[in-house]
Amino acid sequence: MATVAIIGTQWGDEGKGKIVDLLAEKAHIVVRFQGGNNAGHTLVVNGKKHIFHLIPSGILHEPTVCMIGNGVVIDPSVLIEEIRKLETNGIPVSGKKLIISPRAHVIMPYHKALDIARESRKGKSKIGTTGRGIGPCYEDKVARNGIRMEDLLDKNVLLEKLKIILEEKNFLFEHYYHQQPFSPEAIAEEYSAYGQKLAPFIGDVSTRLDQAIKEGRHVLFEGAQGTHLDIDHGTYPYVTSSNTISGNICCGSGISPLAINQIIGVAKAYTTRVGGGPFPTELADDLGNWLRDRGGEYGSTTGRPRRCGWFDATMVRVAKRVNGLTSLAITKLDVLTGLKTVMISNGYKHNGHVMSDEMPSQVKILEECKPEYVELPGWDEDIRSARRYSDLPPKAKKYIETIEEMVGVPVSIISVGPGREETIVLRKVFDNQ
């Protein structure tokens, strides 16, 4: 039995979807435990691109069961569309294949409207939210004023809750944002219809997970976003609205901390970020543009261009500490091919003080930090055909070994291309791998 977590170590977009897809072939269950459709996982299988926003990446593996835990916030229209697209592509999705927690909260139309309205008013100080209503939905959850998946199954219950919620929301929309109010009856009609479509998939995720772990099943936990977008431990306020670190697996799916065996941190071979916020190793020049174009660094959810920079060992060391990482998966190593030199930041300098194991919590200070770089020789050899570590050129191996040394965690997986097969596995994760 193995329970394995896949966690992003940077600002998201590290390539977690490919790693989850790779391991899901040997997993019995794949679980999504936080976030919403502000995250996107892009997989390339047999030359065909698949993009998921809510459904765990393991859905592409026929025997694998996928679960969406109570920590996820769900836009039912997006979820239904993902199911439809899968079935159109010949991938059937049944209530035995996909299980959704009845405790998961629902993103409502007023959440999306509020998200967009707030961001518009911020002007230059906007955070860079996707406008999907994620934050406002989590707000209502914490305020005990939310709608859960189970509420969609009873139209009368849903309508009564909406009448209470919208009394306050509509006042805000009409008198502060000067927008049209929402009709509780119209929303109840639309969302109870969603509930009927999703009813076959709703089931107790916590109980089923507990039973599966007791039976010795292999379970894979799929994180969304990255460590430094965590609401508590990230570069606040330029963060997402949920806890993205491994500790939230227990809260977001209903299992014990003692049940998790391995925690694999996914790190891109360089660093990217979408939206605003500090970025010490950012390359705001032609090289940054080169990395973006060569790496296809455009958001799978929004299409926004990603900011690009050198690998930051400090932020990955922080991710190691707060997540308890047992190994690293390095992605997009092939993107660096052709560079004469490659750089790794191993610390920050601020006012004469060097920081190597911490990222300042104050945004202003982090913005003022200057990275302390270690320069390594690049390589010209095409590495996409490499399937064993020994196939990599010596300079690429030196780059990987330097990351291992700096972060203090062994590398277990290296991705050398977008395809499922373009991967080097150094250490087995599941005993049937």
Backbone hydrogen bonds in HBPLUS format (Angstrom, degrees):
<---DONOR---> <-ACCEPTOR-->    atom                        ^
c    i                          cat <-CA-CA->   ^        H-A-AA   ^      H-
h    n   atom  resd res      DA  || num        DHA   H-A  angle D-A-AA Bond
n    s   type  num  typ     dist DA aas  dist angle  dist       angle   num
A0219-VAL N   A0002-ALA O   2.94 MM 217  6.43 154.2  2.01 151.3 159.7     1
A0261-ASN N   A0003-THR O   2.91 MM 258  5.25 147.3  2.02 135.9 146.5     2
A0262-GLN N   A0003-THR O   3.14 MM 259  6.50 162.8  2.17 153.3 156.8     3
A0004-VAL N   A0219-VAL O   2.82 MM 215  6.26 160.3  1.86 163.2 166.2     4
A0221-PHE N   A0004-VAL O   2.73 MM 217  6.12 162.8  1.76 156.5 162.3     5
A0005-ALA N   A0262-GLN O   2.89 MM 257  6.26 156.4  1.94 144.2 151.4     6
A0264-ILE N   A0005-ALA O   2.79 MM 259  6.00 159.2  1.83 171.5 166.3     7
A0006-ILE N   A0221-PHE O   2.85 MM 215  6.06 158.3  1.90 166.2 169.4     8
A0223-GLY N   A0006-ILE O   3.04 MM 217  5.88 149.8  2.14 157.6 166.4     9
A0007-ILE N   A0264-ILE O   2.95 MM 257  6.20 168.2  1.96 160.0 163.0    10
A0266-VAL N   A0007-ILE O   2.77 MM 259  6.01 161.9  1.80 153.5 159.1    11
A0227-THR N   A0008-GLY O   2.86 MM 219  5.75 148.3  1.97 120.1 127.6    12
A0009-THR N   A0266-VAL O   3.05 MM 257  5.78 155.5  2.12 161.0 153.2    13
A0228-HIS N   A0010-GLN O   3.06 MM 218  5.68 156.6  2.11 154.6 157.0    14
A0020-VAL N   A0016-LYS O   2.83 MM   4  6.05 164.2  1.85 162.0 166.5    15
A0021-ASP N   A0017-GLY O   2.91 MM   4  6.04 160.6  1.95 145.6 151.5    16
A0022-LEU N   A0018-LYS O   2.88 MM   4  6.09 155.1  1.94 146.8 153.6    17
A0023-LEU N   A0019-ILE O   3.05 MM   4  6.29 160.3  2.09 149.7 153.7    18
A0024-ALA N   A0020-VAL O   2.70 MM   4  5.72 141.5  1.84 150.2 162.3    19
A0026-LYS N   A0023-LEU O   3.04 MM   3  5.77 151.3  2.13 118.8 125.3    20
A0027-ALA N   A0024-ALA O   3.13 MM   3  4.67 146.1  2.25  90.6 100.8    21
A0028-HIS N   A0218-HIS O   2.88 MM 190  5.24 151.1  1.96 131.0 140.3    22
A0065-VAL N   A0028-HIS O   2.97 MM  37  6.22 177.2  1.97 145.8 145.0    23
A0029-ILE N   A0218-HIS O   3.18 MM 189  6.57 148.2  2.28 157.3 163.6    24
A0220-LEU N   A0029-ILE O   2.84 MM 191  6.16 159.1  1.88 153.2 160.3    25
A0030-VAL N   A0065-VAL O   2.85 MM  35  6.33 153.3  1.92 158.3 166.6    26
A0067-MET N   A0030-VAL O   2.83 MM  37  6.22 155.3  1.89 158.8 163.3    27
A0031-VAL N   A0220-LEU O   2.74 MM 189  6.17 158.2  1.79 159.7 166.8    28
A0222-GLU N   A0031-VAL O   2.65 MM 191  5.76 174.8  1.65 164.2 166.0    29
A0032-ARG N   A0067-MET O   2.89 MM  35  6.29 162.6  1.92 160.2 164.1    30
A0069-GLY N   A0032-ARG O   2.81 MM  37  5.97 175.9  1.81 174.9 175.2    31
A0073-VAL N   A0035-GLY O   2.96 MM  38  6.13 158.7  2.01 142.5 149.2    32
A0039-ALA N   A0036-GLY O   3.34 MM   3  6.27 162.8  2.37 121.1 123.2    33
A0041-HIS N   A0052-PHE O   2.77 MM  11  5.18 161.9  1.80 153.1 159.5    34
A0052-PHE N   A0041-HIS O   2.88 MM  11  5.18 161.6  1.92 146.4 151.4    35
A0043-LEU N   A0050-HIS O   2.75 MM   7  5.09 166.0  1.77 155.2 160.3    36
A0050-HIS N   A0043-LEU O   2.72 MM   7  5.09 158.7  1.77 153.7 159.8    37
A0045-VAL N   A0048-LYS O   2.91 MM   3  5.27 158.8  1.95 151.6 147.7    38
A0048-LYS N   A0045-VAL O   2.97 MM   3  5.27 165.0  1.99 114.6 118.0    39
A0059-ILE N   A0056-PRO O   3.16 MM   3  6.12 161.6  2.19 129.5 131.0    40
A0060-LEU N   A0057-SER O   3.48 MM   3  6.63 174.2  2.49 130.9 129.3    41
A0061-HIS N   A0058-GLY O   3.02 MM   3  5.64 167.3  2.03 121.0 125.2    42
A0064-THR N   A0061-HIS O   3.10 MM   3  5.54 143.2  2.24 114.8 125.6    43
A0066-CYS N   A0097-LYS O   2.79 MM  31  6.05 176.9  1.79 162.7 162.4    44
A0099-ILE N   A0066-CYS O   2.89 MM  33  6.36 155.3  1.95 153.8 162.0    45
A0068-ILE N   A0099-ILE O   2.85 MM  31  6.32 154.8  1.92 158.8 165.9    46
A0101-SER N   A0068-ILE O   2.94 MM  33  6.17 160.7  1.98 172.9 174.6    47
A0072-VAL N   A0069-GLY O   3.24 MM   3  5.88 170.2  2.25 118.8 121.6    48
A0071-GLY N   A0252-GLY O   3.00 MM 181  3.77 159.0  2.05 122.8 116.4    49
A0074-ILE N   A0105-HIS O   2.82 MM  31  6.25 163.2  1.84 158.6 160.2    50
A0107-ILE N   A0074-ILE O   2.80 MM  33  5.61 165.9  1.82 130.5 134.5    51
A0078-VAL N   A0075-ASP O   3.03 MM   3  5.45 122.9  2.37 110.2 123.8    52
A0079-LEU N   A0075-ASP O   3.07 MM   4  6.37 160.8  2.11 155.7 161.8    53
A0080-ILE N   A0076-PRO O   2.90 MM   4  6.03 163.9  1.93 149.7 153.7    54
A0081-GLU N   A0077-SER O   3.08 MM   4  6.19 153.2  2.15 138.6 145.8    55
A0082-GLU N   A0078-VAL O   2.96 MM   4  6.24 151.4  2.04 147.9 155.6    56
A0083-ILE N   A0079-LEU O   3.03 MM   4  6.34 157.6  2.08 150.2 155.9    57
A0084-ARG N   A0080-ILE O   2.93 MM   4  6.18 156.6  1.98 146.0 152.8    58
A0085-LYS N   A0081-GLU O   2.94 MM   4  6.16 160.9  1.98 150.7 154.8    59
A0086-LEU N   A0082-GLU O   3.07 MM   4  6.26 158.6  2.12 146.6 152.2    60
A0087-GLU N   A0083-ILE O   3.04 MM   4  6.29 163.2  2.07 151.8 156.0    61
A0088-THR N   A0084-ARG O   2.88 MM   4  6.11 149.5  1.97 148.0 157.3    62
A0089-ASN N   A0085-LYS O   3.02 MM   4  6.26 140.3  2.19 140.7 150.6    63
A0089-ASN N   A0086-LEU O   3.07 MM   3  5.10 125.3  2.38  94.3 108.5    64
A0091-ILE N   A0086-LEU O   2.80 MM   5  5.05 157.3  1.85 143.4 141.3    65
A0090-GLY N   A0087-GLU O   3.07 MM   3  5.00 155.8  2.13 105.5 107.3    66
A0097-LYS N   A0094-SER O   3.07 MM   3  5.11 134.7  2.29  97.5 110.0    67
A0098-LEU N   A0094-SER O   2.98 MM   4  6.22 153.5  2.05 156.0 162.7    68
A0100-ILE N   A0201-PHE O   2.74 MM 101  5.73 158.5  1.79 145.1 148.2    69
A0203-GLY N   A0100-ILE O   2.88 MM 103  5.81 157.4  1.93 143.7 150.1    70
A0104-ALA N   A0101-SER O   3.26 MM   3  5.53 167.1  2.28 108.8 112.7    71
A0150-GLU N   A0102-PRO O   3.16 MM  48  4.75 152.5  2.24 138.8 130.4    72
A0149-MET N   A0104-ALA O   2.84 MM  45  5.75 148.4  1.94 164.6 174.2    73
A0106-VAL N   A0147-ILE O   2.74 MM  41  5.57 160.3  1.78 164.4 161.3    74
A0111-HIS N   A0108-MET O   2.99 MM   3  5.31 137.3  2.18 107.3 119.4    75
A0112-LYS N   A0108-MET O   3.43 MM   4  6.91 154.5  2.50 153.7 159.2    76
A0113-ALA N   A0109-PRO O   3.07 MM   4  6.34 162.4  2.10 151.0 156.2    77
A0114-LEU N   A0110-TYR O   2.98 MM   4  5.93 154.8  2.05 136.3 143.0    78
A0115-ASP N   A0111-HIS O   2.96 MM   4  6.11 155.2  2.02 145.7 152.5    79
A0116-ILE N   A0112-LYS O   3.10 MM   4  6.32 165.7  2.12 151.7 154.1    80
A0117-ALA N   A0113-ALA O   2.96 MM   4  6.08 161.9  1.99 146.8 152.6    81
A0118-ARG N   A0114-LEU O   2.98 MM   4  6.03 166.0  2.00 150.1 153.4    82
A0119-GLU N   A0115-ASP O   3.19 MM   4  6.32 164.8  2.21 145.3 149.7    83
A0120-SER N   A0116-ILE O   3.00 MM   4  6.14 154.7  2.07 148.8 155.5    84
A0121-ARG N   A0117-ALA O   3.23 MM   4  6.45 149.9  2.32 144.1 151.0    85
A0122-LYS N   A0119-GLU O   3.23 MM   3  5.28 138.8  2.41  96.8 108.0    86
A0125-SER N   A0122-LYS O   3.14 MM   3  5.35 151.8  2.23 135.1 128.4    87
A0126-LYS N   A0123-GLY O   3.23 MM   3  5.67 155.3  2.30 119.9 119.6    88
A0276-GLY N   A0127-ILE O   3.37 MM 149  5.64 151.6  2.45 132.1 138.7    89
A0137-CYS N   A0133-GLY O   3.15 MM   4  6.14 147.2  2.26 142.2 151.0    90
A0138-TYR N   A0134-ILE O   3.03 MM   4  6.39 159.8  2.07 156.4 161.6    91
A0139-GLU N   A0135-GLY O   2.89 MM   4  6.17 151.2  1.97 152.8 162.3    92
A0140-ASP N   A0136-PRO O   3.09 MM   4  6.33 159.3  2.13 143.4 146.9    93
A0141-LYS N   A0137-CYS O   3.03 MM   4  6.31 148.0  2.13 143.5 153.1    94
A0142-VAL N   A0138-TYR O   3.00 MM   4  6.26 164.2  2.03 153.8 155.7    95
A0143-ALA N   A0139-GLU O   2.88 MM   4  6.11 148.1  1.99 146.8 157.1    96
A0145-ASN N   A0140-ASP O   2.73 MM   5  4.82 170.9  1.74 159.8 156.8    97
A0144-ARG N   A0141-LYS O   3.10 MM   3  5.13 157.0  2.16 103.8 109.3    98
A0151-ASP N   A0148-ARG O   2.84 MM   3  5.34 140.0  2.00 111.7 123.4    99
A0152-LEU N   A0149-MET O   3.09 MM   3  5.54 147.3  2.20 110.0 118.8   100
A0153-LEU N   A0150-GLU O   3.23 MM   3  5.59 159.5  2.27 106.9 113.1   101
A0154-ASP N   A0151-ASP O   3.40 MM   3  5.82 170.1  2.41 110.9 113.8   102
A0158-LEU N   A0154-ASP O   2.97 MM   4  6.18 164.8  1.99 157.8 162.7   103
A0159-LEU N   A0155-LYS O   2.92 MM   4  6.07 160.2  1.96 146.8 151.6   104
A0160-GLU N   A0156-ASN O   3.11 MM   4  6.30 163.7  2.14 148.7 152.4   105
A0161-LYS N   A0157-VAL O   3.10 MM   4  6.33 159.3  2.14 150.3 155.8   106
A0162-LEU N   A0158-LEU O   2.95 MM   4  6.15 157.4  2.00 150.6 157.4   107
A0163-LYS N   A0159-LEU O   3.00 MM   4  6.21 154.0  2.06 150.8 156.8   108
A0164-ILE N   A0160-GLU O   3.43 MM   4  6.67 156.8  2.49 142.4 146.8   109
A0165-ILE N   A0161-LYS O   2.99 MM   4  6.23 167.9  2.01 154.5 158.0   110
A0166-LEU N   A0162-LEU O   2.82 MM   4  5.77 168.7  1.84 153.9 157.1   111
A0169-LYS N   A0165-ILE O   3.24 MM   4  6.44 173.2  2.25 146.7 148.8   112
A0170-ASN N   A0166-LEU O   2.85 MM   4  5.38 162.0  1.88 132.3 138.5   113
A0172-LEU N   A0168-GLU O   3.23 MM   4  6.55 155.2  2.29 149.4 155.5   114
A0172-LEU N   A0169-LYS O   3.06 MM   3  5.17 115.9  2.49  97.9 113.0   115
A0173-PHE N   A0169-LYS O   2.92 MM   4  6.30 160.2  1.96 154.6 160.3   116
A0174-GLU N   A0170-ASN O   2.89 MM   4  5.97 167.1  1.91 151.0 154.2   117
A0175-HIS N   A0171-PHE O   2.98 MM   4  5.88 166.6  1.99 147.6 152.0   118
A0176-TYR N   A0172-LEU O   2.98 MM   4  5.26 144.8  2.10 135.4 141.6   119
A0177-TYR N   A0172-LEU O   3.18 MM   5  6.62 156.4  2.24 153.4 159.8   120
A0178-HIS N   A0173-PHE O   2.80 MM   5  5.78  97.7  2.48 135.3 155.9   121
A0179-GLN N   A0173-PHE O   2.73 MM   6  5.17 168.2  1.75 136.7 140.9   122
A0187-ILE N   A0183-SER O   3.12 MM   4  6.35 164.6  2.15 154.3 158.3   123
A0188-ALA N   A0184-PRO O   2.89 MM   4  5.99 160.1  1.93 146.4 152.6   124
A0189-GLU N   A0185-GLU O   3.02 MM   4  6.17 153.2  2.09 143.9 150.7   125
A0190-GLU N   A0186-ALA O   3.08 MM   4  6.32 165.9  2.10 148.4 151.6   126
A0191-TYR N   A0187-ILE O   2.82 MM   4  5.91 174.0  1.83 161.5 163.4   127
A0192-SER N   A0188-ALA O   2.99 MM   4  5.74 148.6  2.09 137.5 144.7   128
A0194-TYR N   A0190-GLU O   3.22 MM   4  6.63 145.7  2.35 137.1 146.3   129
A0195-GLY N   A0191-TYR O   2.95 MM   4  6.17 151.2  2.04 137.0 145.1   130
A0196-GLN N   A0192-SER O   3.05 MM   4  6.34 146.7  2.16 140.4 147.4   131
A0197-LYS N   A0193-ALA O   3.26 MM   4  6.59 152.1  2.35 143.5 150.1   132
A0197-LYS N   A0194-TYR O   3.08 MM   3  5.20 118.3  2.47  97.5 112.5   133
A0198-LEU N   A0194-TYR O   2.97 MM   4  6.24 146.6  2.08 150.4 160.5   134
A0199-ALA N   A0195-GLY O   2.81 MM   4  5.70 121.7  2.16 143.6 156.7   135
A0201-PHE N   A0198-LEU O   2.90 MM   3  5.54 154.8  1.96 123.0 131.2   136
A0202-ILE N   A0199-ALA O   3.25 MM   3  5.44 156.5  2.31 109.8 116.2   137
A0208-ARG N   A0204-ASP O   3.31 MM   4  6.40 164.1  2.33 144.8 149.5   138
A0209-LEU N   A0205-VAL O   2.85 MM   4  5.97 157.3  1.91 155.8 162.3   139
A0210-ASP N   A0206-SER O   3.01 MM   4  6.18 164.1  2.04 150.6 154.9   140
A0211-GLN N   A0207-THR O   3.05 MM   4  6.29 159.3  2.10 148.4 153.6   141
A0212-ALA N   A0208-ARG O   2.95 MM   4  6.12 157.3  2.00 144.6 151.1   142
A0213-ILE N   A0209-LEU O   2.91 MM   4  6.16 159.7  1.95 156.9 161.5   143
A0214-LYS N   A0210-ASP O   3.05 MM   4  6.26 157.0  2.10 145.1 151.5   144
A0215-GLU N   A0211-GLN O   3.01 MM   4  6.24 138.5  2.19 141.4 152.7   145
A0215-GLU N   A0212-ALA O   3.18 MM   3  5.04 125.4  2.49  90.3 104.4   146
A0217-ARG N   A0212-ALA O   2.98 MM   5  5.38 166.1  2.00 155.8 152.3   147
A0216-GLY N   A0213-ILE O   3.04 MM   3  5.12 159.2  2.08 104.4 110.5   148
A0229-LEU N   A0226-GLY O   2.95 MM   3  5.43 159.3  1.99 121.6 124.1   149
A0230-ASP N   A0227-THR O   3.08 MM   3  5.40 159.9  2.12 112.9 115.8   150
A0235-THR N   A0228-HIS O   3.19 MM   7  5.96 154.1  2.26 140.2 132.6   151
A0240-THR N   A0229-LEU O   2.86 MM  11  5.36 167.2  1.88 137.0 140.4   152
A0234-GLY N   A0230-ASP O   2.84 MM   4  4.54 139.5  2.01 132.1 132.0   153
A0231-ILE N   A0242-SER O   3.19 MM  11  5.48 157.3  2.25 127.3 132.6   154
A0236-TYR N   A0234-GLY O   2.88 MM   2  5.54 136.3  2.07 104.8  91.3   155
A0238-TYR N   A0235-THR O   2.83 MM   3  5.56 127.9  2.10 139.4 137.2   156
A0248-ASN N   A0245-ILE O   3.10 MM   3  5.96 157.0  2.16 123.2 128.6   157
A0249-ILE N   A0246-SER O   2.97 MM   3  5.52 164.7  1.99 118.8 123.9   158
A0252-GLY N   A0248-ASN O   2.75 MM   4  5.72 162.5  1.78 153.5 159.0   159
A0253-SER N   A0249-ILE O   3.04 MM   4  5.91 121.1  2.41 140.0 149.4   160
A0254-GLY N   A0250-CYS O   2.88 MM   4  5.25 143.3  2.01 134.0 142.2   161
A0259-ALA N   A0256-SER O   3.03 MM   3  5.50 164.0  2.06 114.6 119.7   162
A0260-ILE N   A0257-PRO O   3.40 MM   3  5.97 173.9  2.40 116.9 118.6   163
A0326-THR N   A0263-ILE O   2.80 MM  63  5.35 167.3  1.82 146.9 150.5   164
A0265-GLY N   A0327-SER O   2.94 MM  62  6.35 163.3  1.97 159.9 156.4   165
A0329-ALA N   A0265-GLY O   2.84 MM  64  6.14 152.9  1.91 150.1 152.3   166
A0267-ALA N   A0329-ALA O   2.89 MM  62  6.19 165.6  1.91 161.2 164.3   167
A0331-THR N   A0267-ALA O   3.01 MM  64  6.27 155.3  2.07 138.1 145.1   168
A0269-ALA N   A0331-THR O   2.86 MM  62  5.79 141.8  2.00 161.6 162.3   169
A0271-THR N   A0309-GLY O   2.92 MM  38  5.12 175.3  1.92 140.1 138.6   170
A0309-GLY N   A0271-THR O   2.82 MM  38  5.12 141.5  1.97 157.0 156.7   171
A0273-ARG N   A0307-ARG O   2.90 MM  34  5.07 142.4  2.05 136.7 144.5   172
A0307-ARG N   A0273-ARG O   2.72 MM  34  5.07 162.6  1.75 163.5 157.8   173
A0282-GLU N   A0279-PHE O   3.16 MM   3  5.48 165.5  2.18 122.2 122.9   174
A0310-TRP N   A0281-THR O   3.16 MM  29  5.44 138.9  2.34 142.1 137.4   175
A0283-LEU N   A0308-CYS O   2.79 MM  25  5.95 171.9  1.80 150.9 148.5   176
A0289-ASN N   A0285-ASP O   3.07 MM   4  6.45 153.9  2.15 148.8 156.4   177
A0290-TRP N   A0286-ASP O   2.82 MM   4  6.06 146.5  1.94 143.2 153.2   178
A0291-LEU N   A0287-LEU O   2.94 MM   4  6.23 160.7  1.98 151.9 155.5   179
A0292-ARG N   A0288-GLY O   3.04 MM   4  6.27 157.4  2.09 144.1 150.5   180
A0293-ASP N   A0289-ASN O   2.97 MM   4  6.20 163.9  2.00 150.3 153.8   181
A0294-ARG N   A0290-TRP O   2.84 MM   4  5.92 168.3  1.85 155.9 159.9   182
A0295-GLY N   A0291-LEU O   2.82 MM   4  5.68 153.9  1.89 143.0 150.6   183
A0297-GLU N   A0292-ARG O   2.85 MM   5  4.73 164.4  1.88 143.3 147.1   184
A0296-GLY N   A0293-ASP O   3.38 MM   3  5.13 154.0  2.45  93.5 101.0   185
A0298-TYR N   A0296-GLY O   2.89 MM   2  5.85 129.3  2.15 112.0  96.6   186
A0306-ARG N   A0297-GLU O   2.92 MM   9  5.38 164.9  1.94 146.3 142.7   187
A0299-GLY N   A0304-ARG O   2.80 MM   5  5.10 165.2  1.82 144.1 145.1   188
A0303-GLY N   A0299-GLY O   2.68 MM   4  4.32 131.9  1.90 112.6 126.9   189
A0345-SER N   A0311-PHE O   2.91 MM  34  6.28 170.1  1.92 167.0 166.2   190
A0313-ALA N   A0345-SER O   2.84 MM  32  5.81 149.3  1.94 156.6 163.2   191
A0317-ARG N   A0313-ALA O   2.87 MM   4  6.06 146.0  1.99 144.5 153.9   192
A0318-VAL N   A0314-THR O   3.00 MM   4  6.34 153.1  2.07 149.4 156.5   193
A0319-ALA N   A0315-MET O   3.05 MM   4  6.28 151.9  2.13 136.1 143.8   194
A0320-LYS N   A0316-VAL O   2.85 MM   4  6.13 145.3  1.97 140.9 150.6   195
A0321-ARG N   A0317-ARG O   3.06 MM   4  6.38 154.0  2.12 146.0 151.8   196
A0322-VAL N   A0318-VAL O   2.99 MM   4  6.31 169.2  2.00 162.7 163.1   197
A0323-ASN N   A0319-ALA O   3.05 MM   4  5.81 144.0  2.18 141.4 149.4   198
A0324-GLY N   A0320-LYS O   2.89 MM   4  5.42 138.9  2.06 136.6 145.4   199
A0325-LEU N   A0320-LYS O   3.32 MM   5  4.87 146.6  2.44 121.5 130.2   200
A0328-LEU N   A0410-PRO O   2.84 MM  82  6.17 143.7  1.98 145.6 154.1   201
A0412-SER N   A0328-LEU O   2.77 MM  84  5.78 160.5  1.81 156.2 161.3   202
A0330-ILE N   A0413-ILE O   2.89 MM  83  6.27 152.6  1.96 158.5 153.5   203
A0415-SER N   A0330-ILE O   2.75 MM  85  6.18 163.9  1.77 160.5 165.2   204
A0335-VAL N   A0332-LYS O   3.16 MM   3  5.50 147.8  2.27 106.0 114.3   205
A0333-LEU N   A0415-SER O   3.28 MM  82  6.41 156.7  2.34 170.3 166.8   206
A0336-LEU N   A0333-LEU O   3.22 MM   3  5.89 150.2  2.31 116.0 122.3   207
A0337-THR N   A0334-ASP O   3.11 MM   3  5.42 158.6  2.15 109.3 116.0   208
A0339-LEU N   A0336-LEU O   3.25 MM   3  6.06 160.8  2.29 146.3 146.2   209
A0338-GLY N   A0379-TRP O   2.76 MM  41  5.85 173.8  1.77 163.4 161.4   210
A0378-GLY N   A0340-LYS O   2.74 MM  38  4.67 164.1  1.77 125.5 119.9   211
A0342-VAL N   A0376-LEU O   2.81 MM  34  5.26 164.2  1.83 150.7 155.7   212
A0376-LEU N   A0342-VAL O   2.80 MM  34  5.26 164.1  1.83 166.2 170.1   213
A0344-ILE N   A0374-VAL O   3.02 MM  30  5.29 153.0  2.10 145.3 153.9   214
A0374-VAL N   A0344-ILE O   2.79 MM  30  5.29 149.6  1.88 145.9 155.7   215
A0346-ASN N   A0372-GLU O   2.86 MM  26  5.81 165.6  1.88 169.0 164.0   216
A0372-GLU N   A0347-GLY O   2.73 MM  25  5.16 156.7  1.78 150.6 146.9   217
A0348-TYR N   A0355-MET O   2.72 MM   7  5.10 156.5  1.77 148.2 156.1   218
A0355-MET N   A0348-TYR O   2.70 MM   7  5.10 157.1  1.75 149.4 157.5   219
A0349-LYS N   A0370-LYS O   2.76 MM  21  5.13 152.8  1.84 141.0 150.2   220
A0370-LYS N   A0349-LYS O   3.00 MM  21  5.13 164.6  2.03 141.6 146.4   221
A0350-HIS N   A0353-HIS O   2.77 MM   3  5.18 160.1  1.80 148.0 154.5   222
A0353-HIS N   A0350-HIS O   2.92 MM   3  5.18 163.0  1.95 115.4 119.1   223
A0366-LEU N   A0362-GLN O   3.07 MM   4  6.39 166.1  2.09 158.2 162.3   224
A0367-GLU N   A0363-VAL O   2.87 MM   4  6.06 153.7  1.94 154.5 161.8   225
A0368-GLU N   A0364-LYS O   3.25 MM   4  6.47 132.1  2.49 133.8 145.3   226
A0368-GLU N   A0365-ILE O   3.00 MM   3  5.09 132.2  2.23  98.0 111.5   227
A0369-CYS N   A0366-LEU O   3.22 MM   3  5.13 149.2  2.32  97.3 106.3   228
A0386-ALA N   A0383-ILE O   3.00 MM   3  5.34 162.2  2.03 114.2 120.0   229
A0391-ASP N   A0388-ARG O   2.89 MM   3  5.32 152.0  1.97 110.7 119.8   230
A0392-LEU N   A0389-TYR O   3.12 MM   3  5.67 158.6  2.17 114.2 120.2   231
A0396-ALA N   A0393-PRO O   3.03 MM   3  5.42 127.4  2.31 110.9 124.2   232
A0397-LYS N   A0393-PRO O   3.08 MM   4  6.41 157.5  2.13 156.2 163.4   233
A0398-LYS N   A0394-PRO O   2.89 MM   4  6.13 148.6  1.99 143.4 152.5   234
A0399-TYR N   A0395-LYS O   3.12 MM   4  6.32 146.6  2.24 134.6 142.5   235
A0400-ILE N   A0396-ALA O   3.12 MM   4  6.47 158.9  2.16 148.4 152.8   236
A0401-GLU N   A0397-LYS O   2.86 MM   4  6.08 165.5  1.88 153.8 158.1   237
A0402-THR N   A0398-LYS O   2.89 MM   4  6.01 144.1  2.02 142.5 151.6   238
A0403-ILE N   A0399-TYR O   3.14 MM   4  6.43 154.3  2.20 145.5 151.6   239
A0404-GLU N   A0400-ILE O   2.99 MM   4  6.34 160.6  2.03 151.9 157.3   240
A0405-GLU N   A0401-GLU O   3.00 MM   4  6.17 158.4  2.05 141.4 146.9   241
A0406-MET N   A0402-THR O   2.89 MM   4  6.05 163.5  1.92 151.0 155.5   242
A0407-VAL N   A0403-ILE O   2.89 MM   4  5.91 167.7  1.91 156.1 159.3   243
A0408-GLY N   A0404-GLU O   2.82 MM   4  5.56 148.8  1.91 139.6 149.2   244
A0426-LEU N   A0412-SER O   2.77 MM  14  4.88 151.2  1.85 137.3 144.1   245
A0427-ARG N   A0412-SER O   3.34 MM  15  4.97 152.0  2.43 132.1 128.8   246
A0414-ILE N   A0424-ILE O   2.85 MM  10  5.04 156.5  1.90 149.2 155.6   247
A0424-ILE N   A0414-ILE O   2.75 MM  10  5.04 166.0  1.77 156.1 160.9   248
A0416-VAL N   A0422-GLU O   3.02 MM   6  5.46 159.4  2.06 135.3 141.3   249
A0422-GLU N   A0419-GLY O   3.06 MM   3  5.21 146.2  2.18 103.5 113.7   250
A0423-THR N   A0421-GLU O   2.87 MM   2  5.48 138.2  2.05 102.1  90.3   251
A0433-GLN N   A0430-PHE O   3.03 MM   3  5.26 158.5  2.08 117.6 117.9   252
